[in-house]
Amino acid sequence: MALRCGRFACPWLLLLWPGLLPAEDCVFLKSGRQAACRVLDFTAEAVKISYRPDPAAPPAERLVPLEEVDYVAFAPLPGEPEALAQAVREGRSEPLMAFWVKRLPWLGRPRSNGGEIGLTYAELLTRIATPDRMERALNIYQQIEAGDWSEERRGRAQAGRLRVLLRQGRVAEVRPQAEALLQRSGDCRVLIELHHVMAEASAASLAELERDHPQWTQEDDLVPRHQGILDEALDGYLYAHLFHGAEEDLAARGLWAAAQLARAQKIPIAAADWASDLTQLYAGTPEAAAAQTWLEQLAAAAPPAPKEAHPPTPAAAAERAEPEEGAAAPPAKPPRRSKIKPKKPPAPAKEDRADE
């Protein structure tokens, strides 16, 4: 029996034309039927699609009642995969702007990948921390947090919003929100994002302590306090690397942040070791490329050591190239780290992540 779609009989939905519309959307009905098509629009009651009733026929438009639709599998827009790969590879947000605008209206539709595009776009915006870009990123995070169909993406958007607030100097309001979210969330990537937020909050507190107390190394009560805050920051940055190394993009981001903080805190051996880990364990990430460049600069700046038969290790080069300046700070004790990349666990069966 033909399915009725408004005023139209739809026998075309009784089967999926093999090879009919490559890289097109697909409507899955509650009856188990499916149809390749291009989704044109959603109304309150139906989804408007374009399809070919026959491979040789021109496209036709139909309305499919939403009450009969299980979900829609959205295909990538033309040029979308290439733009996403370029944006991540080059660390630039610009290639994703047009695709985020096109995906935004369908943010709340199940299986839409609009939120994923938006999260990547916002993250790349924050890498250049101008007020305008930070405000744009904050707006994107708020839109995803309020309207995305995926609970996991809404959680990641919350963490992203808190990171933007941190960079706007609103540290006091961020920490209690992040701590509350940590207690509620069970998603791996959300937890990683929240640990990163807490690490950035600790790093901001560390900078504030050093700014308010320039001679902190000479005050007995501030030395252990400084060390405790530093440990909190490094623990948070290294969380993904130590416990969720399979999440390579987030692990690389945190590991590079830890290396940069260690460098700023005059811990050159730890900084060089973590940068070296980046190049070995997370090759291909933008952070690994940045770490490789820095390590090469260290090796070039290190004074020659004629008695050594082999080139200096990254840690030795760091120790030589970046001697401590001014008053010597107490030696910082970085947290334990793992040089062994955790094995990637089998992907859990989650129907709501099928589009990713």
Secondary structure, 3 states (H helix, E strand, C coil): CCEEECCEEEHHHHCCCCCCCCCCEEEEECCCCEEEEEEEEECCCEEEEEECCCCCCCCEEEEEEHHHEEEEECCCCCCHHHHHHHHHHHCCCHHHHHHHHHHHHHCCCCCCCHHHHHHHHHHHHCCCCCHHHHHHHHHHHHHHHHHCCCHHHHHHHHHHHHHHHHHCCCHHHHHHHHHHHHHHCCCHHHHHHHHHHHHHHHHHHHHHHHHHCCCHHHCCCHHHHHHHHHHHHHHHHHHHHHHCCCCHHHHHHHHHHHHHHHHHCCCHHHHHHHHHHHHHHCCCCHHHHHHHHHHHHHHHHCCCCCCCCCCCCHHHHHHHHCCCCCCCCCCCCCCCCCCCCCCCCCCCCCHHHCCC
